[in-house]
């Protein structure tokens, strides 16, 4: 284990407290002055199954999961379904150990619960330990937990053992436990923590210098947050006070956070019968002048196609979030993928128009959520925040100052009653809500109940007052006006860019990506330049309207571009070529779609092997698609 970072993987069964334990461990390390980044892997089964979380900790900022890991706490699966030989899922008790060995680095550490895991059931375990120089610590965590409290507390015992081996001060763990636990369970947990620490310290030599944890210090207050946290808090800070939804992994986390907080802010949260109703309710709330949102994952978002079109045609501001996961259909519902890009861009009917933003980091998730509301209500258009299971669930430390900014209650070009009196109306008093000739294509609106603000709303094409109209001249005028908004939004975004460049300006090669791969690619780019290659990166957070000029300038500035994305059909590369209209001979793809996100070294290998050496990638983890004409 290197001294510059600890990558700690805790593995067990669903229900063994893996998520909460890893979150608390990460928070303790953050409070101790380290930078942290977590990666979560869990099954889609309702109950049971092997799950793990990695916590990467370093004195320097970390942007991604690491390449493999160097410390395994294998609790075993206490919820194993079927212990019988020949069971479909195999021997689940031992999977938290047996299925986590391939990625454990040479010289790494293993703590396993010998009260539940028998290494005799793992083929060639002793040989692999010797071959990889692993340091193995069998501990009866189960018995220790049962003697002092409840069996689930064995994860606390495992943390105590981890601290003994890595030299982490128990003060940080105990302080966090005191903050998070009620008194009745705090005392036995602290006792178990200390007893495991002392047992390991007495029974094993833990002074080896290659298994220490780094020391660090933060210059300012840090918060441990996920992308879901950031999207929800960004929406709240931008004035959202209504949300409707139906649970669907991984969008559920945003919905849950919003539902927990909105009532205290005078807002409303509604869980409804399906995603059609959810989006329709959000449209209704927005129509009344409230900032509103809804969202789902791929399958649920498919049901939102009809109300999404209604929001576009009726020009009702709306923010949706779409949390990508592996598909089609249910696919792998708890695994990350970036294959809903085209689904989100082109859902709905006819010549649709919407804003699509794709944050790449937790900080950007907050920023993009706020920008989505700003654009939706300024231009009376649906805005969609597109993210994935990776960004949704990974935790990292973020400076608290990033969120120190003013709220924005503005709901866009909405008229007062005095202003409405000066607006055009029909003979029977209907306000011309959908006027042809207006700045930036945005016709001012009223809200229900205003004197002089009455108009008709329909999903059909309509006249300025909202009456259904099939007049050709009116149709052309209304479509052209609605599309004027996209040019205005493009100019708006050019002035406040959501693009993230990285690396030397004069680099020879480029890497293009979007969304949650940003940090991984940035780390890969830094390593590539350290190894003598000349590479820079551009992460595109604005997918509609597409930043043609900026991306074209990036592509023009380099000899070749590798497009990195998590899908099998190169959707982002296809969008780029469609929008730029050329450069097919310059763009090649590095794809991954096995349910796991990229690691930095995979991007490095893909770039060096495919672009620099013009070779073929080994194995099946990633796929290289060459440029047209190669």
C-alpha positions as CSV (number, residue, x, y, z in Angstrom):
1,X,0.0,0.0,0.0
2,X,1.5,3.3,-1.0
3,X,1.6,6.2,1.5
4,X,0.1,8.7,-0.8
5,X,-3.4,7.3,-0.8
6,X,-5.6,4.7,0.9
7,X,-8.2,3.0,-1.2
8,X,-10.4,1.1,1.3
9,X,-13.0,-1.3,0.1
10,X,-15.7,-2.5,2.6
11,X,-17.6,-5.5,1.3
12,X,-20.6,-7.4,2.7
13,X,-24.2,-8.2,2.0
14,X,-27.0,-5.8,1.3
15,X,-28.3,-5.0,4.8
16,X,-24.9,-5.3,6.5
17,X,-24.6,-1.5,6.8
18,X,-22.0,-1.2,4.1
19,X,-23.3,2.2,2.7
20,X,-23.6,3.9,6.1
21,X,-20.4,2.5,7.4
22,X,-18.4,3.7,4.4
23,X,-20.0,7.1,4.4
24,X,-19.1,7.6,8.1
25,X,-15.6,6.4,7.5
26,X,-15.2,8.7,4.5
27,X,-16.5,11.6,6.6
28,X,-14.1,10.8,9.4
29,X,-11.2,10.8,7.0
30,X,-12.4,14.1,5.5
31,X,-12.6,15.7,9.0
32,X,-9.0,14.4,9.6
33,X,-7.9,16.6,6.7
34,X,-7.9,14.2,3.8
35,X,-9.6,14.5,0.4
36,X,-12.0,11.6,-0.2
37,X,-13.9,10.0,-3.1
38,X,-16.2,7.0,-2.9
39,X,-17.4,4.5,-5.4
40,X,-20.4,2.3,-4.7
41,X,-21.3,-1.1,-6.2
42,X,-24.5,-2.9,-5.2
43,X,-26.9,-5.5,-6.7
44,X,-30.4,-4.8,-8.1
45,X,-31.9,-7.6,-6.1
46,X,-34.5,-6.5,-3.6
47,X,-32.8,-8.1,-0.7
48,X,-29.4,-9.7,-0.3
49,X,-26.4,-9.9,-2.6
50,X,-22.8,-8.8,-2.5
51,X,-22.2,-5.1,-2.3
52,X,-19.1,-3.0,-1.7
53,X,-18.1,0.6,-1.4
54,X,-14.6,2.0,-2.0
55,X,-13.3,5.0,-0.1
56,X,-10.3,6.7,-1.7
57,X,-8.4,9.1,0.6
58,X,-5.4,11.2,-0.2
59,X,-3.7,14.4,1.1
60,X,-4.1,15.8,-2.4
61,X,-7.4,16.3,-4.2
62,X,-8.9,13.2,-5.8
63,X,-11.3,13.3,-8.7
64,X,-12.1,9.7,-9.4
65,X,-12.1,6.2,-8.1
66,X,-8.6,4.7,-8.2
67,X,-7.0,2.0,-10.2
68,X,-7.9,-1.0,-8.1
69,X,-7.6,-0.7,-4.4
70,X,-5.2,-1.5,-1.6
71,X,-7.3,-2.4,1.6
72,X,-10.2,-4.9,1.8
73,X,-12.5,-5.2,4.8
74,X,-14.5,-8.3,3.9
75,X,-17.4,-8.8,6.3
76,X,-19.0,-11.7,4.5
77,X,-22.7,-11.7,3.6
78,X,-24.8,-12.3,6.7
79,X,-28.0,-12.2,4.5
80,X,-26.8,-15.0,2.1
81,X,-30.0,-16.5,0.5
82,X,-29.1,-20.1,-0.2
83,X,-26.2,-21.8,1.5
84,X,-26.8,-25.1,-0.3
85,X,-24.2,-26.4,-2.7
86,X,-25.1,-25.7,-6.3
87,X,-27.3,-22.7,-5.5
88,X,-27.8,-20.4,-8.4
89,X,-26.0,-17.4,-6.8
90,X,-23.3,-19.7,-5.4
91,X,-21.9,-19.4,-1.9
92,X,-22.9,-15.9,-1.1
93,X,-21.4,-15.8,2.4
94,X,-17.9,-15.7,1.0
95,X,-18.4,-13.4,-2.0
96,X,-17.4,-10.2,-0.2
97,X,-14.0,-11.8,0.0
98,X,-13.8,-14.2,-3.0
99,X,-15.2,-11.7,-5.6
100,X,-13.0,-8.8,-4.5
101,X,-9.6,-10.3,-4.9
102,X,-8.9,-9.6,-8.6
103,X,-8.6,-5.8,-8.2
104,X,-6.7,-5.8,-4.9
105,X,-3.2,-4.4,-5.5
106,X,-0.1,-6.3,-4.8
107,X,1.0,-5.8,-1.2
108,X,-2.5,-4.9,-0.2
109,X,-4.3,-5.7,3.1
110,X,-7.2,-8.1,3.8
111,X,-9.2,-8.1,6.9
112,X,-11.9,-10.8,6.8
113,X,-14.5,-11.9,9.3
114,X,-13.5,-15.5,10.1
115,X,-16.7,-15.8,12.1
116,X,-18.6,-15.9,8.8
117,X,-16.0,-16.5,6.0
118,X,-14.1,-19.8,5.6
119,X,-11.1,-19.3,3.2
120,X,-11.0,-23.0,2.6
121,X,-14.1,-22.4,0.4
122,X,-12.1,-20.0,-1.8
123,X,-10.0,-21.8,-4.5
124,X,-6.3,-21.1,-4.4
125,X,-6.7,-18.4,-1.7
126,X,-3.4,-19.1,0.1
127,X,-1.5,-19.3,-3.2
128,X,-2.9,-15.9,-4.3
129,X,-2.0,-14.4,-1.0
130,X,1.6,-15.5,-1.3
131,X,1.8,-14.6,-5.0
132,X,0.5,-11.0,-4.4
133,X,2.2,-10.5,-1.0
134,X,-1.1,-9.6,0.6
135,X,-1.2,-8.9,4.4
136,X,-4.1,-11.0,5.8
137,X,-5.8,-10.4,9.1
138,X,-8.5,-13.0,10.0
139,X,-10.6,-11.7,12.9
140,X,-13.8,-13.1,14.4
141,X,-15.7,-9.8,14.1
142,X,-19.1,-11.6,14.3
143,X,-18.4,-13.0,17.8
144,X,-17.0,-9.7,19.0
145,X,-20.2,-7.9,17.8
146,X,-22.5,-10.4,19.3
147,X,-20.8,-10.3,22.7
148,X,-21.0,-6.5,22.9
149,X,-24.2,-5.7,21.1
150,X,-25.7,-6.8,17.8
151,X,-24.2,-8.6,14.8
152,X,-24.5,-5.6,12.5
153,X,-21.9,-3.9,14.7
154,X,-19.2,-6.1,13.3
155,X,-18.7,-3.4,10.7
156,X,-17.7,-1.1,13.6
157,X,-15.2,-3.7,14.7
158,X,-13.9,-3.8,11.1
159,X,-13.4,-0.1,11.2
160,X,-11.5,-0.4,14.5
161,X,-9.2,-3.0,13.0
162,X,-8.7,-0.8,9.9
163,X,-7.6,2.1,12.1
164,X,-5.1,-0.1,14.0
165,X,-3.5,-1.3,10.8
166,X,-3.4,2.1,9.0
167,X,-2.6,4.3,12.0
168,X,-5.8,6.3,11.9
169,X,-6.6,8.0,15.2
170,X,-9.8,6.6,16.7
171,X,-10.6,10.1,17.9
172,X,-12.0,11.0,14.4
173,X,-14.1,7.9,14.3
174,X,-15.5,8.3,17.8
175,X,-16.3,11.9,17.2
176,X,-18.3,11.1,14.1
177,X,-20.1,8.2,15.9
178,X,-21.1,10.6,18.7
179,X,-22.6,12.9,16.1
180,X,-24.4,10.1,14.2
181,X,-25.6,7.6,16.8
182,X,-28.2,7.8,19.5
183,X,-26.8,7.2,23.0
184,X,-28.2,3.7,23.4
185,X,-26.1,2.3,20.6
186,X,-23.2,4.7,20.8
187,X,-21.7,3.1,23.9
188,X,-21.5,-0.5,22.6
189,X,-20.2,0.7,19.2
190,X,-17.4,2.7,20.8
191,X,-16.6,-0.3,23.0
192,X,-16.4,-2.6,20.0
193,X,-14.4,-0.1,18.0
194,X,-11.7,0.1,20.7
195,X,-11.7,-3.6,21.5
196,X,-11.1,-4.5,17.8
197,X,-8.4,-1.8,17.6
198,X,-6.6,-3.2,20.7
199,X,-6.9,-6.8,19.5
200,X,-5.2,-6.1,16.2
201,X,-2.6,-3.9,17.8
202,X,-1.7,-6.7,20.3
203,X,-1.9,-9.7,18.0
204,X,-0.3,-8.4,14.8
205,X,2.7,-6.4,13.8
206,X,1.0,-3.3,12.3
207,X,4.1,-1.1,12.2
208,X,5.0,-1.9,8.5
209,X,5.6,1.5,6.8
210,X,3.9,0.4,3.6
211,X,0.4,0.3,5.2
212,X,0.2,3.8,6.7
213,X,-2.5,6.3,5.8
214,X,-1.5,9.8,4.5
215,X,-1.9,13.0,6.6
216,X,-3.5,16.1,5.3
217,X,-5.1,19.4,6.2
218,X,-8.0,21.4,4.6
219,X,-7.7,25.2,4.2
220,X,-11.5,25.6,4.6
221,X,-14.6,23.8,5.8
222,X,-15.5,20.8,3.7
223,X,-18.8,19.0,3.0
224,X,-19.2,15.3,2.0
225,X,-21.7,15.3,-0.8
226,X,-23.1,13.2,-3.7
227,X,-24.3,14.4,-7.1
228,X,-27.8,13.7,-5.9
229,X,-27.3,16.0,-2.8
230,X,-26.0,18.7,-5.1
231,X,-28.8,18.6,-7.6
232,X,-31.4,18.7,-4.9
233,X,-29.8,21.6,-3.0
234,X,-29.2,23.4,-6.2
235,X,-32.9,23.2,-7.1
236,X,-33.8,24.4,-3.6
237,X,-31.4,27.3,-3.7
238,X,-32.8,28.3,-7.1
239,X,-36.3,28.5,-5.6
240,X,-37.9,25.2,-6.5
241,X,-40.8,24.6,-4.1
242,X,-42.7,21.8,-5.8
243,X,-41.6,18.3,-6.8
244,X,-43.6,15.3,-8.0
245,X,-42.2,11.9,-8.7
246,X,-42.3,8.2,-8.6
247,X,-39.3,6.2,-7.1
248,X,-36.9,4.7,-9.6
249,X,-33.2,3.9,-9.0
250,X,-31.1,6.1,-9.1
251,X,-33.3,9.2,-9.5
252,X,-35.0,8.2,-6.1
253,X,-32.2,9.9,-4.2
254,X,-32.9,13.4,-5.6
255,X,-36.6,12.8,-5.0
256,X,-36.0,11.7,-1.4
257,X,-33.8,14.6,-0.5
258,X,-36.2,17.1,-2.0
259,X,-39.2,15.5,-0.3
260,X,-37.4,15.7,3.1
261,X,-36.6,19.4,2.8
262,X,-39.4,21.0,0.9
263,X,-42.1,20.9,3.6
264,X,-39.8,22.8,6.0
265,X,-39.5,25.5,3.3
266,X,-43.2,25.9,2.6
267,X,-43.0,23.7,-0.5
268,X,-44.8,20.6,-1.6
269,X,-43.6,17.1,-2.5
270,X,-46.0,14.5,-4.1
271,X,-45.4,10.9,-4.8
272,X,-47.8,9.9,-7.5
273,X,-48.9,6.7,-9.3
274,X,-46.6,7.0,-12.3
275,X,-44.2,9.2,-14.2
276,X,-46.8,10.6,-16.6
277,X,-48.7,12.0,-13.6
278,X,-45.5,13.2,-12.0
279,X,-44.4,15.4,-15.0
280,X,-48.0,16.6,-15.5
281,X,-48.3,17.7,-11.9
282,X,-45.0,19.6,-12.2
283,X,-46.3,21.3,-15.3
284,X,-49.5,22.3,-13.5
285,X,-47.5,23.7,-10.5
286,X,-45.3,25.7,-12.9
287,X,-48.3,27.1,-14.7
288,X,-49.4,28.7,-11.4
289,X,-46.1,30.5,-11.0
290,X,-44.2,28.0,-8.8
291,X,-40.8,26.7,-9.6
292,X,-41.4,23.0,-10.1
293,X,-39.5,19.9,-11.1
294,X,-39.8,16.2,-11.6
295,X,-37.6,13.4,-12.9
296,X,-36.9,9.7,-13.3
297,X,-34.5,7.2,-14.7
298,X,-34.6,5.9,-18.3
299,X,-37.8,3.8,-18.2
300,X,-39.8,6.3,-16.2
301,X,-38.5,9.2,-18.3
302,X,-39.9,7.4,-21.4
303,X,-43.4,7.9,-19.9
304,X,-42.7,11.6,-19.6
305,X,-42.4,12.0,-23.4
306,X,-46.0,13.2,-23.7
307,X,-46.0,15.8,-20.9
308,X,-42.6,16.9,-22.0
309,X,-44.0,17.8,-25.4
310,X,-46.9,19.5,-23.6
311,X,-44.4,21.7,-21.7
312,X,-42.6,22.6,-24.9
313,X,-45.8,23.4,-26.8
314,X,-47.5,25.3,-24.0
315,X,-44.2,27.0,-23.1
316,X,-44.5,26.1,-19.5
317,X,-41.1,26.3,-17.6
318,X,-40.2,22.8,-16.3
319,X,-37.1,21.2,-14.9
320,X,-36.6,17.4,-15.2
321,X,-33.7,15.3,-14.0
322,X,-32.9,12.0,-15.8
323,X,-30.6,9.6,-14.0
324,X,-29.1,7.2,-16.5
325,X,-28.6,3.6,-15.8
326,X,-27.8,0.5,-18.0
327,X,-30.6,-0.4,-20.3
328,X,-32.7,-0.9,-22.4
329,X,-35.8,-1.7,-20.4
330,X,-34.8,-2.5,-16.8
331,X,-31.3,-3.5,-17.9
332,X,-28.9,-3.3,-14.9
333,X,-30.8,-0.8,-12.8
334,X,-28.0,-0.2,-10.2
335,X,-25.1,0.1,-12.6
336,X,-23.9,3.2,-14.3
337,X,-24.1,3.9,-18.1
338,X,-24.3,7.0,-20.3
339,X,-26.7,5.5,-22.9
340,X,-29.7,7.7,-22.4
341,X,-28.2,10.7,-24.2
342,X,-30.2,10.3,-27.4
343,X,-33.3,9.3,-25.4
344,X,-33.2,12.6,-23.5
345,X,-32.3,14.7,-26.6
346,X,-35.0,13.3,-28.9
347,X,-37.9,12.1,-26.7
348,X,-41.2,13.9,-27.3
349,X,-42.9,14.7,-30.6
350,X,-42.1,16.8,-33.7
351,X,-39.6,19.6,-33.8
352,X,-39.1,19.6,-30.1
353,X,-36.8,22.0,-28.2
354,X,-35.3,21.8,-24.7
355,X,-32.2,22.5,-22.7
356,X,-30.0,19.5,-21.7
357,X,-27.2,20.0,-19.2
358,X,-24.8,17.2,-18.0
359,X,-22.8,17.9,-14.9
360,X,-19.5,16.2,-14.5
361,X,-18.7,16.7,-10.8
362,X,-20.6,17.2,-7.5
363,X,-19.9,21.0,-7.7
364,X,-21.2,21.1,-11.3
365,X,-24.3,19.1,-10.3
366,X,-25.2,22.0,-8.0
367,X,-24.3,24.6,-10.6
368,X,-26.1,22.9,-13.5
369,X,-29.3,22.4,-11.4
370,X,-29.4,26.1,-10.7
371,X,-28.7,26.9,-14.3
372,X,-31.4,24.5,-15.5
373,X,-34.0,26.5,-13.4
374,X,-32.6,29.8,-14.5
375,X,-32.9,28.9,-18.2
376,X,-36.2,27.1,-17.9
377,X,-38.0,30.1,-16.3
378,X,-36.2,32.8,-18.3
379,X,-37.0,31.2,-21.6
380,X,-40.2,29.3,-20.7
381,X,-38.8,25.9,-21.9
382,X,-38.1,22.5,-20.4
383,X,-34.6,22.0,-19.0
384,X,-33.2,18.6,-18.3
385,X,-30.3,17.7,-16.0
386,X,-28.8,14.5,-17.3
387,X,-26.6,12.5,-14.9
388,X,-26.0,8.8,-14.1
389,X,-25.7,6.3,-11.2
390,X,-22.0,7.0,-10.8
391,X,-22.4,10.8,-10.1
392,X,-25.7,10.1,-8.3
393,X,-24.1,8.0,-5.6
394,X,-20.4,8.8,-5.3
395,X,-19.4,11.0,-2.4
396,X,-16.6,13.5,-2.3
397,X,-15.5,16.4,-0.2
398,X,-16.5,19.9,-1.5
399,X,-15.6,23.3,-0.1
400,X,-18.6,24.7,1.8
401,X,-17.8,28.1,0.2
402,X,-18.9,26.7,-3.2
403,X,-22.5,26.9,-2.0
404,X,-22.3,30.4,-0.5
405,X,-24.4,32.3,-3.0
406,X,-27.7,34.1,-3.1
407,X,-31.0,32.2,-3.8
408,X,-32.9,33.1,-6.9
409,X,-36.7,33.3,-6.6
410,X,-37.2,34.9,-10.1
411,X,-39.7,33.1,-12.3
412,X,-38.9,34.9,-15.5
413,X,-40.9,37.2,-17.8
414,X,-44.1,37.3,-15.8
415,X,-46.3,40.4,-16.0
416,X,-48.0,42.4,-13.2
417,X,-51.7,43.3,-13.5
418,X,-50.7,46.9,-14.5
419,X,-48.5,45.5,-17.2
420,X,-51.1,43.1,-18.4
421,X,-53.5,46.0,-18.9
422,X,-51.2,47.3,-21.6
423,X,-50.8,44.0,-23.4
424,X,-52.9,42.9,-26.5
425,X,-56.1,41.0,-25.8
426,X,-58.9,39.4,-27.9
427,X,-62.3,41.1,-28.1
428,X,-63.6,38.8,-25.3
429,X,-60.7,39.7,-23.0
430,X,-58.1,36.8,-23.5
431,X,-54.5,37.9,-23.1
432,X,-52.2,37.3,-26.1
433,X,-50.0,34.9,-24.2
434,X,-48.2,33.6,-27.3
435,X,-47.3,36.7,-29.2
436,X,-45.4,36.4,-32.5
437,X,-43.0,39.3,-32.3
438,X,-41.1,39.3,-29.0
439,X,-37.5,39.5,-27.9
440,X,-35.5,36.2,-27.9
441,X,-38.7,34.3,-28.7
442,X,-40.0,34.7,-25.2
443,X,-43.6,35.9,-24.9
444,X,-44.5,37.3,-21.5
445,X,-46.8,35.2,-19.4
446,X,-49.4,35.7,-16.6
447,X,-50.3,33.4,-13.8
448,X,-53.8,32.2,-12.9
449,X,-55.9,34.7,-11.0
450,X,-54.4,37.9,-12.4
451,X,-56.8,40.4,-13.7
452,X,-56.5,40.6,-17.5
453,X,-54.3,37.5,-17.6
454,X,-56.8,34.9,-18.8
455,X,-55.7,32.8,-21.8
456,X,-56.1,29.3,-23.2
457,X,-53.6,26.5,-22.9
458,X,-53.5,23.6,-25.2
459,X,-51.1,21.0,-26.6
460,X,-52.3,21.9,-30.1
461,X,-50.7,24.6,-32.2
462,X,-52.4,27.8,-31.2
463,X,-53.0,31.4,-32.0
464,X,-51.5,34.2,-29.8
465,X,-54.5,33.9,-27.4
466,X,-54.2,30.1,-27.2
467,X,-57.0,29.1,-29.5
468,X,-56.3,26.0,-31.6
469,X,-55.0,27.1,-35.0
470,X,-53.9,25.3,-38.1
471,X,-53.3,28.5,-40.1
472,X,-50.1,28.0,-42.0
473,X,-48.7,31.5,-41.4
474,X,-49.4,31.2,-37.6
475,X,-47.8,27.8,-37.5
476,X,-44.6,29.1,-39.1
477,X,-44.5,32.2,-36.9
478,X,-45.0,30.2,-33.7
479,X,-42.4,27.5,-34.6
480,X,-39.9,30.1,-35.6
481,X,-40.4,32.1,-32.4
482,X,-40.0,29.1,-30.2
483,X,-36.8,28.1,-31.9
484,X,-35.5,31.7,-31.5
485,X,-35.1,30.8,-27.8
486,X,-32.4,28.2,-28.6
487,X,-30.2,30.9,-30.2
488,X,-30.7,33.1,-27.2
489,X,-30.0,30.3,-24.8
490,X,-26.8,29.5,-26.8
491,X,-25.7,33.1,-26.5
492,X,-26.5,33.0,-22.8
493,X,-24.5,29.9,-22.2
494,X,-21.6,31.2,-24.2
495,X,-21.4,34.1,-21.7
496,X,-21.5,31.7,-18.7
497,X,-20.0,28.5,-20.1
498,X,-20.5,25.1,-18.6
499,X,-17.6,23.6,-20.6
500,X,-14.6,22.4,-18.6
501,X,-11.2,22.4,-20.3
502,X,-8.2,20.7,-18.7
503,X,-4.6,20.3,-19.7
504,X,-2.1,22.4,-21.7
505,X,-3.6,24.7,-24.3
506,X,-1.0,23.7,-27.0
507,X,-1.4,19.9,-26.6
508,X,-1.1,17.7,-29.6
509,X,-4.0,15.4,-28.8
510,X,-7.4,15.8,-27.3
511,X,-9.9,13.8,-25.2
512,X,-13.5,14.8,-25.4
513,X,-16.1,13.6,-22.8
514,X,-19.3,14.5,-21.0
515,X,-20.9,14.0,-17.7
516,X,-19.5,11.8,-14.9
517,X,-16.3,10.7,-16.7
518,X,-14.9,14.2,-16.2
519,X,-12.8,13.6,-13.1
520,X,-11.5,10.2,-14.3
521,X,-10.4,11.6,-17.6
522,X,-8.8,14.6,-15.9
523,X,-6.7,12.3,-13.8
524,X,-5.8,10.3,-16.9
525,X,-4.8,13.5,-18.8
526,X,-2.5,14.6,-15.9
527,X,-0.8,11.2,-15.8
528,X,-0.4,11.1,-19.6
529,X,1.3,14.5,-19.6
530,X,3.5,13.4,-16.7
531,X,4.6,10.4,-18.8
532,X,5.6,12.6,-21.7
533,X,2.5,12.7,-23.9
534,X,0.8,16.0,-25.0
535,X,-2.9,15.8,-24.2
536,X,-5.7,18.1,-23.2
537,X,-9.3,17.5,-22.5
538,X,-12.7,19.2,-22.9
539,X,-15.8,18.1,-20.9
540,X,-19.0,19.2,-22.5
541,X,-21.8,20.0,-20.0
542,X,-24.1,21.7,-22.5
543,X,-25.7,19.1,-24.8
544,X,-28.6,21.1,-26.0
545,X,-28.2,23.6,-27.5
546,X,-24.8,22.2,-28.4
547,X,-21.7,24.5,-28.1
548,X,-20.7,24.0,-31.7
549,X,-18.1,26.9,-31.9
550,X,-16.3,25.9,-28.7
551,X,-16.1,22.2,-29.5
552,X,-15.1,22.9,-33.1
553,X,-12.2,25.1,-31.9
554,X,-11.1,22.3,-29.6
555,X,-11.1,19.7,-32.3
556,X,-9.4,22.0,-34.8
557,X,-6.6,22.7,-32.2
558,X,-5.3,19.0,-32.0
559,X,-4.3,16.2,-34.4
560,X,-6.7,13.6,-33.1
561,X,-9.5,13.4,-30.5
562,X,-10.5,10.4,-28.4
563,X,-14.1,10.5,-27.3
564,X,-14.6,8.7,-23.9
565,X,-18.1,7.7,-22.9
566,X,-19.9,4.8,-21.1
567,X,-22.1,3.3,-23.8
568,X,-21.8,0.9,-26.7
569,X,-23.1,3.1,-29.5
570,X,-20.8,6.2,-29.2
571,X,-23.8,8.5,-28.7
572,X,-21.8,11.5,-27.6
573,X,-19.4,11.1,-30.5
574,X,-22.4,10.8,-32.8
575,X,-24.0,14.0,-31.5
576,X,-20.7,15.8,-31.9
577,X,-20.3,14.8,-35.5
578,X,-23.9,15.6,-36.2
579,X,-23.6,19.1,-34.7
580,X,-20.2,19.9,-36.2
581,X,-21.0,18.4,-39.6
582,X,-17.5,17.0,-40.2
583,X,-14.3,15.8,-38.4
584,X,-15.3,12.2,-38.6
585,X,-11.7,11.4,-39.6
586,X,-10.4,13.0,-36.4
587,X,-12.8,11.5,-33.8
588,X,-12.4,8.0,-32.4
589,X,-14.1,6.4,-29.4
590,X,-13.2,4.7,-26.2
591,X,-16.3,2.9,-24.9
592,X,-17.1,1.0,-21.7
593,X,-20.5,-0.6,-20.9
594,X,-20.0,-3.5,-18.6
595,X,-21.7,-1.8,-15.6
596,X,-18.5,-0.4,-14.1
597,X,-17.2,3.2,-14.6
598,X,-13.8,3.9,-16.1
599,X,-10.7,3.9,-14.0
600,X,-8.0,6.4,-15.0
601,X,-5.5,3.7,-16.1
602,X,-8.1,2.3,-18.5
603,X,-8.4,5.7,-20.2
604,X,-4.6,6.0,-20.3
605,X,-4.2,2.5,-21.8
606,X,-7.0,3.2,-24.4
607,X,-5.3,6.5,-25.4
608,X,-1.8,5.1,-25.7
609,X,-2.6,1.9,-27.3
610,X,-5.2,3.2,-29.8
611,X,-4.1,6.7,-30.6
612,X,-0.4,6.9,-30.0
613,X,0.6,3.3,-30.9
614,X,-2.3,2.7,-33.4
615,X,-2.9,-0.7,-31.9
616,X,-5.8,-2.8,-30.5
617,X,-7.0,-2.9,-27.0
618,X,-6.6,-6.3,-25.2
619,X,-9.5,-7.9,-23.3
620,X,-13.1,-6.9,-23.2
621,X,-13.3,-4.2,-20.5
622,X,-13.2,-1.3,-23.0
623,X,-13.8,-1.0,-26.7
624,X,-12.0,1.2,-29.2
625,X,-13.9,2.5,-32.3
626,X,-11.5,4.2,-34.8
627,X,-12.2,7.4,-36.7
628,X,-14.0,7.2,-40.0
629,X,-11.6,6.1,-42.8
630,X,-9.0,4.5,-40.5
